[in-house]
């Protein structure tokens, strides 16, 4: 995904509508709202226009979220579509029912999407855009639990199982819940530049912009989800011994008091991956955290994660993330602060 490095500053504030409906996930809206609010503050400090933000719904008034919190909304038809820059559609735990009950909203999006600059969805909000035909022939992301449902319900949508967010033309979609923050940061970077996105991320204490191809689930979470408690202690032992370069099947099997052959078979059956693949992904994920959070030299990080040397770590990064460790770290490097415009 190629984002402009130095986007032209807008002449006026951009209007962003967060579209609510009963049963929506509160964080799907609150996360991006906070990002755009903070971006506006950063832009205003520089004497530049930011974002005007409104939470809307078809009828206005209080809208009950999935979590039981009622959000105050304005009427959607109170805004001229041609004046809207960005629409953000949240998801719902019961998105099938939500889409069925929100046909008027789907029709509004279908009718007016072409009049607005950018459409976006968070989590299962992709189903709302898909129902409106806005994802036909496009790549899209959604919550990892609903990949197959989105594909089967809307076969014209190309579901990206790898990305935490996807930009396809003027349509942006993201994975589950907190990925909406990554999506909003990416849109801010596209609109306002990397320096502003970095400033927002630092203030909100979040990872500035996870690579779009980064999996939604950490390797530890994926392993735990697949195996129940059987290998929990083994995984913790692996993480505590990552600096060892000899985390072979034989070594891991000994920890489980199993024969290597039986361990390999049971592990793959329970987790869906080989022990060697799991160890490599644990090493990679830990290296990413050290690159983000520490100032250690690359060779030192490679040693701590059991890659033995920087070259082997670089090859692993290229194979899984299509970037180098140094480029990965550079993406997070602080930039000089820019004083507000006089």
Secondary structure, DSSP 8 states (H G I E B T S, - for coil): ----SS----SS-EEEEEE--TTB-HHHHHHHHHHHHHHHHHHHHTT---EEEEEEESS-EEEE-TTS-EEEEEEGGGS-GGG--EEEE--BTTHHHHHHHTHHHHHHHHHHGGGSSEEEE-GGGHHHHHHTTTTTTSEE---GGGHHHHHHH-TTSEE-SS-SEEEETTEEEE-STTHHHHHHHHHHHHHH-HHHHHHHHHHHTS-S---TTS-SS-HHHHHHHHHTTTTHHHHHHHHHTTT-S---HHHHHHHHTS-HHHHHHHHHHHHSS-HHHHHHHHHHHHHHHHHHH----HHHHHHHTT-SSHHHHHHHHHHHHSS-HHHHHHTT----------
